[in-house]
Amino acid sequence: MSLSRIWKPGLFVVMVILAIALFGRSVLTRSSNANAIPQLVFVSPSDPSTFNTPLNQSAFNIFGFINEGLLTQNGITTELEPALAESWKISEDKLKIVFTLREGLQWSDGHPLTADDVEFSYNDIYLNEKVPTGIRDILRVGDGYPSVRTLDDLHVEFTVPEPFAPFLRYAGGISILPKHALQKAVETTDEQGDLVLLTTWGTDTDPREIIGAGYYRMTDYVPGQRVILERNPYYWRKDETGQSQPYIERVVLQIIESDETQSIAFRSGELDSLDVKPEAFGLLKKEEKKGKYTIYNGGPSAESRFVGFNLSKAKNEKGVSFVDPIKSKWFNDVRFRQAIAYGINRDRMKNNIYRGLGAVQHSAIGVSSPYYLSPEEGLKTYDYNPQKAKELFLEMGFQYKEDGQLFDADNHPIRFNLLVKSEEKTRVDAAVQIQQDLKAIGIQADLQVLNFNTVLKHLQGRDWDAYVGGFGGGGVEPHSSFNIWYSGGSLHQFNQGPYPWEKSLQGWEVSDWEKEIDRLFQEGARELDESKRREIYGDFQKVVAENVPFLYLVNALSLEAVRDRIENIKFTSFGGAFWNLYELKVEED
């Protein structure tokens, strides 16, 4: 299992996704000694990029273990359930929610957790314009934001300027942060005038200083090797007999870069779970009984894989375009993007790379979502049709030379870089096939296979042409991807606007279809009638399919291998195997 599969509040903001040594045997070896500590060993393909929750932009993090929100989501039903808040009440006009906290809540350092911490988390951090956090994007309500105020130690009131359908999930779901530990960092600036918070709780911080309200707290972090977490002794949850939860005392996160090495570590018994990639499924399935594990299948996953082009026309502070203007002209012509879509053989990708363990993805919203619009309902699709691709290129004034190479109307060869992260073999294999498919229609795509954190730097710096990317599942609420689709969102990667720390962005333009998506998301958030919301998000999917900012590839099956020694697994595609980690037990060998 990867870190991104632990669903907890605070992971609503779905983010995009190092030659690593294996753990020492002293950490991983299981003991039959009756005094051995019950533990689980998970895997991450990348080091955490930060221990500072609002600044995180990576799916590979530890926040699902150490943080908690007011509410949580049931991994089977996707219904909201009490967490730090034991109850909540919504006003008749749908503009206010009052949350009642549990009595006696404490932070992982034993300090009391009260409504002041909730107000601080929202007003001083998430809604603070000086804090560059993507969480602020999804809290936008029309042209405004919620207001939050403490009523007393156990009661906190949220108010929105207009009805906001995702309000309860967002107000309840985001991680609460400790005021006593972070208030000074929010009130103090450095020599450059930036909040000290922006350099607080980096990965160079002693893990024991990181405070949360979740199941676990960190005790150790060795970059490139592991993160170790121990059970939070102050966590609020208890079972019906009064025993503290979670039952499992320690979690070890082993950092292993490649899928292949992860698979070897799992098969050798060093990991307790593994997200099963298509290329490993056959071997793992054959060894299932001998290895004493079960491969769970939750159907199509909520995650996405896609090809995206950099549509930015903006320039850096020196007046130099982020994207070569010649390439930018191609990328910003919708016919070019549609031609690329017709030119990629996704059925071949599904059958060869995914071993048939998936389905071609057509929509920005997953098939398991109640808001999904199917091709039969009017969604535009791009079945493999290289002849159609060539016709669109010719319509743009492009021409083919005798050797089959495609040139634009100004006699520039059609050539660009294709960025992909190295840690995921399936994604790299998909990029290689895309390179082959594009060559067949006269285009040269030069692969840039880089580690995940380097890919992130390119994306954030707008220094890329095209990339094979992916986003994690956002649950059942479409607005959870607002920071991706909103033109001013922090993850609007295909045409990234100014970041909070940028005063302006020279030459940045928002297209009419992007503005239409902005309008639809605002309308969808305001609409409380579910049937009307489905129509609105259906229109959104049509706009995306027509304009192809992302060409979606293959939606893999949600497959996870889990040791049979772990009791009470309730696997689903939304929650994975460990959404109910607090009630799992380990039967020691």
Backbone torsions as a table, in degrees:
resi	resn	phi	psi	omega
1	MET	NA	139.7	175.8
2	SER	-95.1	164.2	-178.6
3	LEU	-58.5	-32.1	-174.9
4	SER	-69.5	-10.8	-179.4
5	ARG	-89.1	-8.2	173.8
6	ILE	-81.2	105.5	-179.1
7	TRP	-89.3	122.6	171.9
8	LYS	-147.2	163.6	177.2
9	PRO	-53.9	152.6	-178.1
10	GLY	92.5	-11.9	174.5
11	LEU	-105.7	16.0	175.1
12	PHE	-59.6	-38.5	-178.4
13	VAL	-79.1	110.5	-175.5
14	VAL	-88.3	126.7	-175.6
15	MET	-105.2	161.9	172.6
16	VAL	-72.2	166.5	-171.3
17	ILE	-123.6	NA	NA
18	LEU	NA	111.0	-172.0
19	ALA	-43.4	108.8	-167.3
20	ILE	-112.2	135.5	176.1
21	ALA	-83.4	151.4	175.0
22	LEU	-73.5	160.6	175.0
23	PHE	-61.1	155.0	168.7
24	GLY	-69.3	149.5	-178.1
25	ARG	-61.3	-28.4	-178.8
26	SER	-62.9	-26.4	179.3
27	VAL	-81.5	-39.0	-167.8
28	LEU	-96.4	-23.8	-174.0
29	THR	-60.9	131.8	179.9
30	ARG	-88.7	139.9	-177.6
31	SER	-112.9	144.4	175.8
32	SER	-87.6	-0.5	178.2
33	ASN	-59.3	132.6	-177.1
34	ALA	-62.6	-21.4	-178.9
35	ASN	-91.7	3.1	-179.7
36	ALA	-62.7	145.1	-179.2
37	ILE	-78.5	126.0	175.4
38	PRO	-62.2	124.4	-177.8
39	GLN	-143.9	161.4	172.2
40	LEU	-121.6	142.6	176.8
41	VAL	-116.4	114.7	179.1
42	PHE	-106.7	-178.7	-178.1
43	VAL	-135.4	147.5	171.7
44	SER	-133.6	138.8	178.3
45	PRO	-79.0	-3.8	-175.3
46	SER	-150.7	150.0	172.6
47	ASP	-63.5	151.7	168.7
48	PRO	-58.5	142.3	179.0
49	SER	-88.7	-18.5	180.0
50	THR	-164.6	158.5	170.0
51	PHE	-105.5	8.9	-177.2
52	ASN	-99.9	104.7	-170.6
53	THR	-51.3	-54.1	-175.2
54	PRO	-66.0	-20.3	-177.7
55	LEU	-92.1	-5.7	-176.2
56	ASN	-69.6	136.7	174.8
57	GLN	-128.4	16.9	-176.7
58	SER	-118.0	141.6	175.1
59	ALA	-71.2	-18.4	-176.5
60	PHE	-98.2	94.1	-174.7
61	ASN	-148.9	177.9	-176.7
62	ILE	-108.3	6.6	-170.4
63	PHE	-68.9	-28.1	177.0
64	GLY	-64.5	-22.3	178.8
65	PHE	-89.7	-36.2	-169.3
66	ILE	-104.3	-10.4	-176.7
67	ASN	-114.1	163.9	177.2
68	GLU	-147.1	152.9	174.9
69	GLY	-114.2	-176.1	178.8
70	LEU	-67.9	-35.3	179.9
71	LEU	-127.5	164.5	174.1
72	THR	-132.4	172.7	-176.7
73	GLN	-117.8	129.4	176.2
74	ASN	-68.4	126.4	-175.3
75	GLY	-70.7	-15.1	178.9
76	ILE	-94.3	-52.5	-174.4
77	THR	-91.1	-17.7	-171.9
78	THR	64.9	9.8	177.6
79	GLU	-74.7	151.5	177.6
80	LEU	-78.5	142.4	-179.7
81	GLU	-135.0	157.6	-179.8
82	PRO	-61.8	145.1	172.7
83	ALA	-133.3	-107.1	176.3
84	LEU	-64.3	-31.5	174.5
85	ALA	-91.4	132.6	178.6
86	GLU	-86.2	-18.8	179.3
87	SER	-161.9	170.2	177.9
88	TRP	-154.4	155.7	-179.0
89	LYS	-136.8	129.3	-178.9
90	ILE	-103.2	133.6	180.0
91	SER	-68.6	159.5	-178.2
92	GLU	-61.2	-33.5	-179.4
93	ASP	-84.1	2.7	177.0
94	LYS	64.5	20.9	-177.9
95	LEU	-104.6	-9.1	-177.9
96	LYS	-135.6	143.8	169.9
97	ILE	-131.0	129.4	173.2
98	VAL	-109.0	120.2	177.8
99	PHE	-98.1	138.0	173.8
100	THR	-107.1	117.3	-178.8
101	LEU	-77.2	157.8	173.0
102	ARG	-69.7	148.4	176.7
103	GLU	-76.7	144.0	173.3
104	GLY	78.7	16.0	178.9
105	LEU	-64.4	144.4	178.2
106	GLN	-137.6	152.6	172.6
107	TRP	-78.1	170.2	-176.7
108	SER	-67.0	-9.7	174.0
109	ASP	-100.7	6.4	177.6
110	GLY	90.8	-5.8	-179.8
111	HIS	-73.2	141.2	-179.7
112	PRO	-60.1	142.2	176.1
113	LEU	-109.1	120.5	-176.2
114	THR	-130.2	-178.7	178.5
115	ALA	-60.6	-25.8	177.0
116	ASP	-60.5	-35.6	178.3
117	ASP	-66.2	-36.3	179.0
118	VAL	-66.9	-49.4	179.3
119	GLU	-59.7	-43.3	178.9
120	PHE	-60.9	-44.6	-177.1
121	SER	-58.2	-41.9	-177.8
122	TYR	-82.9	-56.6	-172.7
123	ASN	-69.6	-38.6	-173.6
124	ASP	-94.0	-18.8	-177.3
125	ILE	-120.8	-69.0	-172.9
126	TYR	-64.3	-34.1	-178.9
127	LEU	-100.3	7.5	-179.0
128	ASN	-82.6	119.2	-177.9
129	GLU	-62.6	-19.2	-179.8
130	LYS	-85.4	-3.8	179.1
131	VAL	-106.1	112.8	-176.9
132	PRO	-77.6	79.6	-177.8
133	THR	-120.3	137.7	177.0
134	GLY	-69.5	-17.4	-179.8
135	ILE	-63.4	-32.4	179.3
136	ARG	-60.6	-34.4	-179.5
137	ASP	-57.8	-47.5	-174.3
138	ILE	-77.9	-10.0	176.4
139	LEU	-89.0	-4.5	179.3
140	ARG	-63.6	131.1	176.9
141	VAL	-119.6	100.8	-174.1
142	GLY	61.9	-120.0	178.8
143	ASP	-100.3	8.4	-176.8
144	GLY	-131.3	-166.2	-178.1
145	TYR	-138.7	163.2	176.8
146	PRO	-66.3	156.2	167.7
147	SER	-110.6	145.4	-175.3
148	VAL	-130.9	132.8	178.2
149	ARG	-144.2	144.9	178.1
150	THR	-80.1	131.8	175.3
151	LEU	-94.0	-44.2	171.2
152	ASP	-160.6	-172.0	-173.8
153	ASP	-58.5	-29.2	-174.1
154	LEU	-109.1	-2.6	-175.3
155	HIS	-129.2	132.7	178.0
156	VAL	-134.8	139.0	-174.5
157	GLU	-113.9	129.8	173.4
158	PHE	-107.2	136.6	178.0
159	THR	-131.2	135.0	177.2
160	VAL	-114.1	152.1	-177.5
161	PRO	-72.3	-17.6	179.0
162	GLU	-155.7	163.4	178.8
163	PRO	-55.5	138.5	-173.3
164	PHE	-141.5	104.9	-171.7
165	ALA	-57.1	-41.6	-178.9
166	PRO	-82.0	8.1	-170.1
167	PHE	-52.8	-50.2	-175.1
168	LEU	-63.2	-43.7	-179.3
169	ARG	-64.1	-38.3	-177.4
170	TYR	-78.7	-46.1	-180.0
171	ALA	-62.2	-34.2	-177.2
172	GLY	-90.0	-21.1	-167.0
173	GLY	-95.7	-15.6	-173.3
174	ILE	-83.4	143.7	-176.2
175	SER	-59.4	134.4	174.4
176	ILE	-86.6	138.5	-174.8
177	LEU	-116.1	151.9	-173.2
178	PRO	-79.6	116.3	179.8
179	LYS	-63.9	-40.9	-175.7
180	HIS	-65.0	-24.1	-178.1
181	ALA	-95.5	-25.5	-171.0
182	LEU	-116.9	-9.1	-175.1
183	GLN	-59.3	-44.0	-178.9
184	LYS	-62.0	-37.2	-179.1
185	ALA	-68.6	-25.9	178.1
186	VAL	-82.3	-28.8	-176.2
187	GLU	-91.6	-5.9	-175.1
188	THR	-116.4	142.3	177.1
189	THR	-116.0	157.7	177.4
190	ASP	-91.4	-169.9	-176.7
191	GLU	-64.5	-26.0	179.3
192	GLN	-87.2	-2.8	-180.0
193	GLY	88.1	6.2	178.1
194	ASP	-87.5	150.7	177.3
195	LEU	-61.7	138.2	176.1
196	VAL	-60.7	-24.5	178.3
197	LEU	-54.3	-32.4	-174.8
198	LEU	-69.0	-16.7	176.6
199	THR	-116.8	14.7	180.0
200	THR	-93.3	143.4	176.0
201	TRP	58.2	45.8	169.6
202	GLY	-76.2	177.1	-178.0
203	THR	-72.8	-5.0	174.3
204	ASP	-89.8	-1.0	178.2
205	THR	-76.3	144.3	173.8
206	ASP	-57.0	120.2	-176.4
207	PRO	-54.4	-29.0	-178.7
208	ARG	-70.6	-12.7	178.4
209	GLU	-87.5	-9.7	-179.4
210	ILE	-81.5	123.5	-173.2
211	ILE	-111.9	134.5	177.9
212	GLY	-145.1	-172.3	-179.6
213	ALA	-126.8	17.1	-175.3
214	GLY	-90.8	-167.4	-176.3
215	TYR	-59.9	-38.9	-169.9
216	TYR	-128.7	167.8	172.3
217	ARG	-136.1	147.6	-176.0
218	MET	-75.5	144.1	174.0
219	THR	-120.6	-23.8	-173.5
220	ASP	-157.0	140.9	173.3
221	TYR	-142.2	121.3	174.9
222	VAL	-116.1	107.7	-176.7
223	PRO	-52.0	135.8	178.8
224	GLY	78.0	-1.4	-177.8
225	GLN	-127.2	-61.3	-172.1
226	ARG	-162.9	160.0	166.0
227	VAL	-124.3	134.6	178.0
228	ILE	-118.7	133.3	179.6
229	LEU	-126.3	141.9	175.5
230	GLU	-111.8	158.4	-179.9
231	ARG	-60.0	135.0	178.6
232	ASN	-74.3	112.4	-176.5
233	PRO	-69.0	-12.7	-178.2
234	TYR	-104.6	7.0	-179.2
235	TYR	-65.1	142.3	-168.6
236	TRP	-76.7	-25.6	-167.1
237	ARG	-75.4	135.3	174.3
238	LYS	-134.4	153.8	178.0
239	ASP	-83.7	-176.0	-174.7
240	GLU	-66.7	-16.8	178.1
241	THR	-93.2	-2.5	-178.8
242	GLY	91.9	4.3	179.1
243	GLN	-78.0	137.5	-178.7
244	SER	-66.6	143.3	174.5
245	GLN	-119.0	155.2	0.9
246	PRO	-71.4	159.6	-179.6
247	TYR	-79.2	-32.4	-177.9
248	ILE	-77.7	124.4	-167.6
249	GLU	-82.0	-27.0	-174.8
250	ARG	-140.9	144.9	174.3
251	VAL	-125.6	130.8	176.5
252	VAL	-114.5	127.8	176.5
253	LEU	-105.4	109.8	-179.6
254	GLN	-89.5	128.2	-176.8
255	ILE	-95.9	109.6	-178.9
256	ILE	-132.5	123.6	-171.1
257	GLU	-68.9	-54.7	-167.6
258	SER	-91.8	150.1	176.0
259	ASP	-59.2	-41.9	-176.4
260	GLU	-63.5	-43.4	179.2
261	THR	-68.6	-35.0	174.9
262	GLN	-60.9	-44.3	-179.4
263	SER	-62.5	-41.4	178.6
264	ILE	-62.7	-43.1	179.8
265	ALA	-62.9	-39.0	178.7
266	PHE	-67.4	-46.3	-177.8
267	ARG	-64.1	-28.6	178.7
268	SER	-83.9	-0.2	175.9
269	GLY	90.9	8.9	-176.3
270	GLU	-86.1	-12.7	179.5
271	LEU	-124.0	150.4	179.2
272	ASP	-93.6	-14.2	177.0
273	SER	-155.7	164.6	-178.8
274	LEU	-156.8	129.6	169.1
275	ASP	-69.2	118.8	-171.9
276	VAL	-85.0	117.8	177.1
277	LYS	-85.8	150.9	-175.9
278	PRO	-53.2	-39.7	-176.2
279	GLU	-69.8	-18.1	-179.4
280	ALA	-100.9	-9.1	-171.9
281	PHE	-59.2	-47.7	-175.5
282	GLY	-57.0	-49.2	-179.2
283	LEU	-66.5	-43.9	-179.2
284	LEU	-65.4	-37.9	179.1
285	LYS	-65.1	-39.6	-180.0
286	LYS	-63.5	-34.7	-175.9
287	GLU	-94.4	6.6	-172.3
288	GLU	-53.9	-51.7	-176.4
289	LYS	-69.2	-46.5	-179.6
290	LYS	-62.0	-38.6	-178.3
291	GLY	-81.3	-5.0	178.2
292	LYS	58.6	51.9	175.4
293	TYR	-143.4	166.6	178.4
294	THR	-124.4	135.2	174.1
295	ILE	-95.2	114.7	-179.9
296	TYR	-91.3	142.9	-180.0
297	ASN	-123.2	112.7	-179.1
298	GLY	-100.0	13.0	-177.3
299	GLY	80.1	-167.8	-178.3
300	PRO	-54.5	131.8	-178.8
301	SER	-75.8	164.3	178.2
302	ALA	-85.7	-3.8	-179.9
303	GLU	-79.9	161.9	179.8
304	SER	-130.9	151.5	171.7
305	ARG	-128.6	141.1	-172.3
306	PHE	-156.6	166.8	167.4
307	VAL	-108.3	130.5	178.5
308	GLY	-127.7	149.0	176.6
309	PHE	-111.3	147.6	178.4
310	ASN	-80.9	106.8	-176.2
311	LEU	-94.3	6.2	-176.7
312	SER	-67.2	133.6	172.8
313	LYS	-105.8	9.6	-174.2
314	ALA	-76.5	166.1	179.3
315	LYS	-124.5	154.3	178.2
316	ASN	-79.3	-175.3	-175.1
317	GLU	-65.8	-16.2	177.3
318	LYS	-93.0	2.7	179.2
319	GLY	81.9	14.0	179.8
320	VAL	-97.4	132.0	-179.1
321	SER	-63.6	137.7	176.6
322	PHE	-64.2	-38.3	179.9
323	VAL	-111.2	134.0	175.6
324	ASP	-47.9	122.5	-176.9
325	PRO	-54.3	-31.1	177.7
326	ILE	-64.0	-48.1	179.0
327	LYS	-67.6	-39.5	-178.9
328	SER	-58.3	-37.0	178.4
329	LYS	-62.9	-40.0	176.9
330	TRP	-65.3	-53.0	-172.0
331	PHE	-60.1	-34.1	-175.1
332	ASN	-85.2	0.2	173.3
333	ASP	-91.6	116.8	-175.8
334	VAL	-58.3	-28.5	178.6
335	ARG	-64.7	-34.6	177.8
336	PHE	-64.3	-47.3	-178.1
337	ARG	-66.2	-39.1	176.9
338	GLN	-65.8	-38.7	178.5
339	ALA	-62.5	-43.1	176.8
340	ILE	-59.7	-41.3	179.9
341	ALA	-60.8	-43.4	177.7
342	TYR	-68.6	-24.1	-173.9
343	GLY	-87.3	-4.8	-178.9
344	ILE	-104.8	125.2	-175.7
345	ASN	-87.7	88.5	-176.0
346	ARG	-75.3	-26.9	174.9
347	ASP	-64.9	-42.0	175.6
348	ARG	-60.7	-41.7	178.5
349	MET	-61.0	-45.2	179.7
350	LYS	-60.8	-46.2	-174.5
351	ASN	-75.4	-38.8	-175.0
352	ASN	-89.9	-52.5	-174.8
353	ILE	-80.0	-40.8	-179.0
354	TYR	-92.8	3.7	178.2
355	ARG	53.6	30.3	-179.1
356	GLY	76.9	2.3	-176.1
357	LEU	-91.8	59.5	-179.6
358	GLY	174.2	-173.4	179.5
359	ALA	-142.4	146.0	176.1
360	VAL	-60.2	131.6	-177.6
361	GLN	-98.7	130.1	-177.8
362	HIS	-110.2	-24.3	-168.9
363	SER	-117.1	157.6	174.2
364	ALA	-71.8	-14.3	178.1
365	ILE	-114.8	134.6	-175.1
366	GLY	-66.1	155.0	-176.0
367	VAL	-65.4	-23.4	-178.9
368	SER	-83.0	-6.2	-179.4
369	SER	-81.8	142.3	175.6
370	PRO	-66.3	-10.6	-179.3
371	TYR	-98.1	2.2	-177.2
372	TYR	-65.3	134.4	175.1
373	LEU	-106.8	121.2	-176.6
374	SER	-87.1	161.6	174.4
375	PRO	-57.1	-34.7	179.2
376	GLU	-65.3	-22.6	179.3
377	GLU	-94.2	6.1	174.0
378	GLY	114.6	8.3	179.5
379	LEU	-77.6	129.8	178.4
380	LYS	-69.1	136.6	178.7
381	THR	-125.5	166.7	-177.0
382	TYR	-131.3	74.5	175.1
383	ASP	-65.5	150.8	-175.9
384	TYR	-56.6	120.5	-176.7
385	ASN	-156.0	78.7	-177.4
386	PRO	-59.5	-29.1	177.9
387	GLN	-66.4	-41.2	176.2
388	LYS	-62.5	-39.2	177.6
389	ALA	-59.9	-46.0	-179.1
390	LYS	-64.7	-36.9	178.5
391	GLU	-63.1	-40.3	178.6
392	LEU	-66.4	-39.9	177.1
393	PHE	-61.7	-43.9	179.6
394	LEU	-64.4	-35.5	177.4
395	GLU	-62.8	-29.5	178.7
396	MET	-79.5	-6.1	-177.6
397	GLY	94.2	6.5	176.6
398	PHE	-72.1	164.2	179.2
399	GLN	-144.5	151.2	177.6
400	TYR	-100.7	135.4	174.6
401	LYS	-88.0	175.1	-175.4
402	GLU	-60.1	-31.5	-178.9
403	ASP	-83.2	3.6	178.8
404	GLY	88.2	-1.6	178.8
405	GLN	-74.6	137.4	-178.8
406	LEU	-91.1	135.0	177.6
407	PHE	-125.8	151.0	177.8
408	ASP	-82.7	-178.0	-174.9
409	ALA	-65.5	-19.7	178.4
410	ASP	-100.9	16.2	174.5
411	ASN	69.8	29.1	173.1
412	HIS	-94.0	131.3	176.7
413	PRO	-64.8	141.8	-179.9
414	ILE	-82.6	102.8	-176.3
415	ARG	-146.9	134.3	179.1
416	PHE	-153.5	166.2	178.7
417	ASN	-87.5	144.1	178.4
418	LEU	-122.2	110.0	-173.7
419	LEU	-89.2	138.5	177.7
420	VAL	-153.3	144.5	179.4
421	LYS	-78.9	145.9	-172.0
422	SER	-81.6	-22.2	-169.2
423	GLU	-71.8	-22.0	-175.1
424	GLU	-108.7	107.6	-175.2
425	LYS	-60.4	-42.0	-179.0
426	THR	-59.2	-40.2	-179.6
427	ARG	-69.2	-39.6	177.5
428	VAL	-65.3	-43.0	178.1
429	ASP	-61.4	-38.8	177.4
430	ALA	-63.1	-40.6	178.9
431	ALA	-63.6	-38.8	177.9
432	VAL	-63.8	-43.1	178.2
433	GLN	-64.7	-40.6	178.2
434	ILE	-59.5	-41.9	177.1
435	GLN	-57.8	-43.1	179.5
436	GLN	-66.8	-44.4	-179.3
437	ASP	-62.6	-40.2	-179.4
438	LEU	-69.9	-35.2	177.2
439	LYS	-61.1	-34.6	-179.3
440	ALA	-67.5	-18.6	176.8
441	ILE	-112.1	21.7	170.4
442	GLY	89.1	13.4	-175.7
443	ILE	-112.6	137.9	175.4
444	GLN	-103.7	115.5	176.1
445	ALA	-108.0	120.0	-179.0
446	ASP	-94.5	116.8	-176.1
447	LEU	-72.6	136.8	170.7
448	GLN	-119.6	96.7	-178.1
449	VAL	-97.2	107.4	-172.7
450	LEU	-130.5	160.0	179.2
451	ASN	-68.9	160.8	-169.6
452	PHE	-56.3	-47.4	-177.3
453	ASN	-65.1	-32.5	176.6
454	THR	-70.3	-38.9	175.4
455	VAL	-59.2	-43.5	178.7
456	LEU	-58.7	-41.3	-179.6
457	LYS	-63.0	-40.4	177.8
458	HIS	-63.6	-45.7	-178.5
459	LEU	-63.2	-46.9	-178.8
460	GLN	-66.6	-30.0	179.7
461	GLY	-88.1	2.0	-179.1
462	ARG	61.3	23.3	-175.3
463	ASP	-101.2	73.1	-179.2
464	TRP	-165.4	159.2	176.5
465	ASP	-100.0	-63.0	179.9
466	ALA	-140.8	156.5	177.9
467	TYR	-150.5	154.2	172.7
468	VAL	-96.6	107.3	-171.9
469	GLY	-117.5	-174.2	178.8
470	GLY	-163.3	150.5	173.1
471	PHE	-127.7	147.6	176.3
472	GLY	-73.9	169.9	179.2
473	GLY	-70.2	137.7	-177.8
474	GLY	-101.4	11.7	-178.9
475	GLY	79.6	-160.3	-172.7
476	VAL	-87.4	-13.5	-175.2
477	GLU	-92.9	114.4	-179.1
478	PRO	-58.9	-30.3	-176.5
479	HIS	-68.0	-11.4	178.5
480	SER	-65.1	-18.0	176.9
481	SER	-100.2	17.4	-177.9
482	PHE	-58.1	-38.4	-177.6
483	ASN	-71.6	-11.9	172.3
484	ILE	-85.5	-44.3	-170.8
485	TRP	-92.4	-27.8	177.8
486	TYR	-63.6	131.6	-173.6
487	SER	-59.8	-25.8	177.3
488	GLY	-99.9	11.6	-175.3
489	GLY	-73.3	153.3	-177.0
490	SER	-72.4	-15.1	177.4
491	LEU	-116.3	23.4	177.6
492	HIS	-80.6	63.7	-164.1
493	GLN	-64.0	-33.1	-175.3
494	PHE	-72.1	-14.1	173.0
495	ASN	-155.3	65.8	-171.5
496	GLN	-63.7	122.2	176.6
497	GLY	-80.4	-170.7	-179.5
498	PRO	-63.9	135.9	171.2
499	TYR	-77.1	161.3	-178.4
500	PRO	-55.6	-29.3	-178.1
501	TRP	-86.8	-2.4	178.6
502	GLU	-98.3	124.5	-178.3
503	LYS	-66.6	-37.3	179.0
504	SER	-158.1	171.7	179.0
505	LEU	-139.0	104.0	-174.8
506	GLN	-61.7	127.6	173.3
507	GLY	80.5	3.8	-179.9
508	TRP	-70.1	128.6	-179.3
509	GLU	-124.8	141.3	175.7
510	VAL	-107.8	123.6	-177.5
511	SER	-72.8	164.2	179.2
512	ASP	-62.8	-38.6	-179.0
513	TRP	-71.6	-29.0	173.3
514	GLU	-66.8	-40.8	177.8
515	LYS	-63.4	-34.9	177.7
516	GLU	-66.3	-39.1	176.1
517	ILE	-64.4	-41.2	175.1
518	ASP	-54.8	-47.5	-177.7
519	ARG	-62.5	-43.7	-178.1
520	LEU	-65.0	-40.1	179.1
521	PHE	-66.7	-39.0	177.5
522	GLN	-65.9	-40.7	179.1
523	GLU	-66.3	-41.6	179.8
524	GLY	-64.8	-35.1	179.1
525	ALA	-70.6	-32.3	-178.8
526	ARG	-79.1	-28.1	-173.3
527	GLU	-78.3	125.2	-179.4
528	LEU	-97.3	-13.9	178.1
529	ASP	-80.7	119.2	-172.5
530	GLU	-65.1	-36.7	179.7
531	SER	-65.1	-38.7	177.8
532	LYS	-70.4	-35.2	176.8
533	ARG	-63.2	-39.6	178.5
534	ARG	-62.3	-37.8	177.1
535	GLU	-64.8	-42.5	-178.7
536	ILE	-63.3	-47.8	-179.0
537	TYR	-74.4	-19.1	169.6
538	GLY	-66.9	-42.7	176.8
539	ASP	-63.5	-38.5	176.6
540	PHE	-58.6	-46.0	-179.1
541	GLN	-63.6	-34.4	177.4
542	LYS	-65.5	-41.7	179.9
543	VAL	-63.7	-43.1	179.7
544	VAL	-63.8	-45.5	-178.6
545	ALA	-64.1	-35.0	-179.7
546	GLU	-71.9	-37.6	-172.4
547	ASN	-100.2	-11.8	171.1
548	VAL	48.8	53.1	171.1
549	PRO	-65.3	-33.0	170.9
550	PHE	-125.2	132.8	167.9
551	LEU	-97.5	111.7	-178.7
552	TYR	-74.5	144.5	-171.5
553	LEU	-103.8	-100.0	-177.1
554	VAL	-124.3	132.8	177.0
555	ASN	-92.2	103.0	-176.4
556	ALA	-70.2	155.7	172.8
557	LEU	-68.9	148.8	177.9
558	SER	-84.8	97.1	-175.7
559	LEU	-117.6	129.5	179.2
560	GLU	-141.3	130.3	176.8
561	ALA	-94.9	129.2	-176.4
562	VAL	-134.2	135.5	178.5
563	ARG	-59.0	138.2	-179.1
564	ASP	-68.2	-16.4	179.4
565	ARG	-71.8	-11.1	178.7
566	ILE	-91.1	121.6	-173.5
567	GLU	-96.7	147.8	173.3
568	ASN	77.8	29.8	175.3
569	ILE	-68.6	133.4	177.7
570	LYS	-130.4	76.4	-169.2
571	PHE	-73.5	136.0	171.0
572	THR	-143.8	160.7	178.1
573	SER	-67.3	-31.1	179.5
574	PHE	-75.0	-44.0	-173.5
575	GLY	-99.7	-14.7	-174.5
576	GLY	70.5	-154.6	-176.9
577	ALA	-93.5	-14.8	-168.7
578	PHE	-124.5	22.8	178.3
579	TRP	-64.3	-27.2	178.7
580	ASN	-106.4	41.7	-176.8
581	LEU	-52.3	-33.5	-176.7
582	TYR	-61.6	-26.0	-177.3
583	GLU	-109.1	9.2	177.6
584	LEU	-81.9	149.8	176.2
585	LYS	-129.6	156.1	179.2
586	VAL	-114.5	125.2	175.0
587	GLU	-91.2	107.4	-176.2
588	GLU	-69.0	144.1	178.4
589	ASP	-67.6	NA	NA
